[in-house]
Amino acid sequence: MYGIYIHIPFCIRKCPYCDFYSVTSPEDLRREYLLALRNQILSFSRVSADTVYLGGGTPSLLEPEEIAGLISLIRERFDLADGAEITMECNPATADTARFRGFLDAGINRLSLGCQSFQEETLRSLGRLHSADEAKAAVRDARSAGFRNISVDLMLGIPYETPFIAQQDALIAAELEVHHVSAYLLRICEGTPFADGVPGIPDDDVQAECYRRFCSVMDESGYRQYEISNFALDGYESRHNLKYWECGKWLGFGPGAHMSDSVRRHSFPPDIKGFIDAFRDGPVPDPLSLMRDEGTVDAEEYIITSLRTSSGLDTAVLSSRFGTLLTGDQMSFLEKCRGTGLAEISGGHIRLTRDGFLVSNSILSELI
Ligand code: SF4
């Protein structure tokens, strides 16, 4: 089964840490963009899908009727399974109960709210448009509008963060009774204002303690960590994101979006004007020829993504899908990790422990 990703590359303004592809003048381009997106979608053959994910950018800048139009197009074009997970990312600054109700009526059944933090100071230092109260209100409004599957995105390793702050953010998410929490470590990306220097970034030891405290609150509150940065109540894991981590299949529409048939990857360059030009006149017969070939999905990628999940690396899958096994050197390195409590090895499965997750970058670079 495929997942369907749709990129909505519009934001009210750019956050200073963000390197996702988006532009800040949605009104000029919106109509043309939605038309080009429609034509790109119609250019692809029918597949069966069980997840849809509207990401960005800020999909919640679109009107509920525009979201409804996109979802009915997806239903028309692809065989969408009954009970498909249909997620939309939402910036707390862009929605209230009435809009949430509109998104629900449009067919969205899972919301991913980009709260990032529930602390006023932190939100200011991240240049976010919403306050801590608005972030909390967004969760409540989404629930009162009828959403029964709500995820929040939070960040760790952010300016002036302490373990206490990380713990507070986790506690607030749990008290808000969200179903899923993503907690990504702030990455300083080339080309963003943060790359020129940002004061107050905690050192590695503080970041590690923030992560541990965050995870402990998640454990105590009944969330299961199923990926290095993701926690869910039972049955609320992101089915769409699991496709990425399991090197599965998905179609990705819009500039900057990637797609994979589990063998090869393609992407359209992050250029909205180029995208509109490419798909302005209607569906095209060979859409992949307009996209970048991003190479094959290989064993290395499977090793990296699977070791980020709590189910870990399945050596039987490595062998059957990629025709390879871990080398003797790789196995003895992993045995050493097991000896130091960083990994567990049993029944052909290799998993990183929580301490292993903390140093996963070093483990993976040594392994690969
Ligand atoms: S973090 Fe989200 S809202 Fe901020 S610029 Fe990036 S995509 Fe837009």
Boltz pocket constraint, residues with backbone or C-beta under 6 A from the ligand:
constraints:
  - pocket:
      binder: B
      contacts: [[A, 10], [A, 11], [A, 12], [A, 13], [A, 14], [A, 15], [A, 18], [A, 19], [A, 20], [A, 22], [A, 56], [A, 57], [A, 58], [A, 91], [A, 114]]
      max_distance: 6.0
